[in-house]
Amino acid sequence: MEIGIWAIGLAIIVLCAIPFIAMAINKNKKQRLMIKELQDLAKSYSSDLGTFDHGIDFAIGMSTAKNYIYFYQSGIDEPTKDCIAVNSVLGCQVRMTKRRLKSKKGFEEVLQKLELEFDFNDGKVPPVRWCFYDTDKYYQPNGELGLIKKWESDIQHALSFYST
């Protein structure tokens, strides 16, 4: 009788763990795909991928020589792939879009969108924004704020090599 109880208990534990294991496997597969897409994008510019990071649906990287910045974002219809030459960038800054919500204690500001914006040396080229977080896709940020600030700092550092 004791072996039967152990077997049933073990079977229940395994059945409860399977969805979590499947989600972890799927997440790792998605992350590897995004990094591979960044590497392919770097190769298309005859460069390499030095440093990189990834979020839930995006990956960002920089070449080893710090002359290119790469971005890949998976999308419903079509993924976004973009590459920016560092020497064409005038500045880079974090753009946070917030909205005010009424609460019991008054008003609260809630983060709605988190983007990395690039301004270019050529004034005719419009600014480019890469979205790290959007409330339309996800309910709450999952480390994107720290990640975007890290990349803003890394890009500013790379820009210092090209300043005149």
C-alpha positions as CSV (number, residue, x, y, z in Angstrom):
1,M,0.0,0.0,0.0
2,E,2.8,2.4,0.8
3,I,4.5,1.9,-2.6
4,G,1.2,2.8,-4.3
5,I,0.9,6.1,-2.4
6,W,4.5,7.0,-3.2
7,A,3.8,6.2,-6.9
8,I,0.7,8.3,-7.0
9,G,2.4,11.2,-5.2
10,L,5.4,11.0,-7.6
11,A,3.0,11.0,-10.6
12,I,1.2,14.1,-9.4
13,I,4.5,15.9,-8.8
14,V,5.7,15.0,-12.3
15,L,2.4,16.1,-13.9
16,C,2.5,19.5,-12.0
17,A,6.2,20.1,-13.1
18,I,5.8,19.3,-16.8
19,P,4.2,22.7,-17.7
20,F,7.0,24.6,-16.0
21,I,9.7,22.5,-17.6
22,A,8.0,23.0,-21.0
23,M,7.9,26.8,-20.5
24,A,11.6,26.9,-19.5
25,I,12.6,24.9,-22.6
26,N,10.5,27.1,-24.9
27,K,12.0,30.3,-23.3
28,N,15.5,29.1,-23.8
29,K,14.8,28.1,-27.4
30,K,13.3,31.6,-28.1
31,Q,16.3,33.3,-26.5
32,R,18.8,31.2,-28.6
33,L,16.8,32.1,-31.8
34,M,17.0,35.8,-31.0
35,I,20.7,35.7,-30.4
36,K,21.2,33.8,-33.6
37,E,19.2,36.5,-35.4
38,L,21.5,39.1,-33.9
39,Q,24.6,37.1,-35.1
40,D,23.1,36.8,-38.6
41,L,22.4,40.5,-38.6
42,A,26.0,41.3,-37.6
43,K,27.3,38.9,-40.3
44,S,25.2,40.8,-42.9
45,Y,27.2,43.9,-42.0
46,S,30.5,42.1,-42.2
47,S,30.9,42.4,-38.4
48,D,30.5,40.3,-35.3
49,L,28.4,40.2,-32.2
50,G,30.4,41.2,-29.1
51,T,28.1,41.9,-26.2
52,F,24.4,41.2,-26.1
53,D,21.4,41.0,-23.8
54,H,17.8,39.9,-24.3
55,G,14.4,40.5,-22.9
56,I,11.2,38.7,-23.3
57,D,10.7,39.5,-27.0
58,F,13.8,41.4,-28.0
59,A,17.6,41.1,-28.2
60,I,20.1,43.9,-28.4
61,G,23.8,43.7,-29.1
62,M,27.0,45.6,-30.0
63,S,29.9,44.6,-32.2
64,T,33.2,43.8,-30.6
65,A,34.7,47.0,-32.2
66,K,31.8,49.0,-30.8
67,N,31.0,50.4,-34.3
68,Y,27.5,48.8,-34.7
69,I,24.5,48.3,-32.5
70,Y,22.0,45.6,-33.4
71,F,18.4,45.1,-32.4
72,Y,16.0,42.2,-33.0
73,Q,12.4,42.1,-31.8
74,S,10.0,39.3,-32.5
75,G,6.6,40.4,-33.7
76,I,3.2,39.0,-34.4
77,D,3.4,39.6,-38.1
78,E,7.0,40.2,-38.8
79,P,10.1,40.6,-36.6
80,T,12.0,43.9,-36.4
81,K,15.7,43.8,-37.3
82,D,17.7,46.9,-37.2
83,C,21.4,47.9,-37.2
84,I,22.8,51.4,-36.4
85,A,26.3,52.5,-37.1
86,V,27.6,54.2,-34.0
87,N,29.5,56.9,-35.9
88,S,26.2,58.1,-37.4
89,V,24.6,58.6,-33.9
90,L,24.5,62.0,-32.3
91,G,22.9,60.9,-29.0
92,C,21.1,58.1,-27.3
93,Q,18.6,58.4,-24.5
94,V,15.9,56.4,-22.6
95,R,12.3,57.5,-23.3
96,M,9.8,56.6,-20.7
97,T,6.1,57.1,-21.5
98,K,3.9,57.2,-18.4
99,R,0.3,57.7,-17.8
100,R,-1.6,58.9,-14.7
101,L,-4.1,56.7,-13.1
102,K,-6.5,57.7,-10.3
103,S,-6.1,55.6,-7.2
104,K,-7.4,55.7,-3.6
105,K,-4.4,57.8,-2.6
106,G,-4.7,60.3,-5.4
107,F,-3.0,59.8,-8.7
108,E,-0.2,57.4,-9.6
109,E,2.1,57.3,-12.6
110,V,2.3,54.0,-14.4
111,L,5.0,53.1,-16.9
112,Q,3.4,52.6,-20.3
113,K,6.3,52.4,-22.7
114,L,10.1,52.1,-22.4
115,E,12.2,53.0,-25.5
116,L,15.8,53.6,-26.4
117,E,15.9,56.6,-28.8
118,F,18.7,57.4,-31.2
119,D,19.2,60.9,-32.7
120,F,21.5,61.1,-35.8
121,N,24.2,63.4,-37.0
122,D,22.3,64.0,-40.2
123,G,19.3,66.2,-39.2
124,K,17.3,64.8,-42.1
125,V,17.2,61.3,-40.6
126,P,14.3,61.0,-38.1
127,P,15.0,59.6,-34.7
128,V,14.8,55.8,-34.3
129,R,13.2,54.2,-31.2
130,W,13.6,50.6,-30.1
131,C,10.9,49.4,-27.8
132,F,12.0,47.5,-24.7
133,Y,8.7,47.4,-22.9
134,D,5.0,48.2,-23.8
135,T,2.0,47.7,-21.6
136,D,0.0,46.6,-24.7
137,K,2.1,43.5,-24.8
138,Y,3.0,42.8,-21.1
139,Y,1.4,43.7,-17.8
140,Q,4.5,44.7,-15.9
141,P,8.2,45.2,-16.6
142,N,10.6,42.3,-16.0
143,G,14.0,43.9,-15.7
144,E,13.8,46.0,-18.8
145,L,14.4,49.3,-17.0
146,G,17.8,48.2,-15.7
147,L,18.6,46.7,-19.1
148,I,17.8,49.8,-21.0
149,K,19.8,52.0,-18.7
150,K,22.8,49.7,-19.0
151,W,22.6,49.8,-22.8
152,E,22.2,53.6,-22.8
153,S,25.4,53.8,-20.8
154,D,27.2,51.3,-23.0
155,I,26.1,53.2,-26.2
156,Q,27.2,56.6,-24.7
157,H,30.6,55.0,-23.9
158,A,30.9,53.8,-27.5
159,L,29.8,57.3,-28.8
160,S,32.7,58.8,-26.9
161,F,35.1,57.1,-29.3
162,Y,33.5,58.9,-32.2
163,S,33.0,62.3,-30.7
164,T,34.8,65.2,-32.5
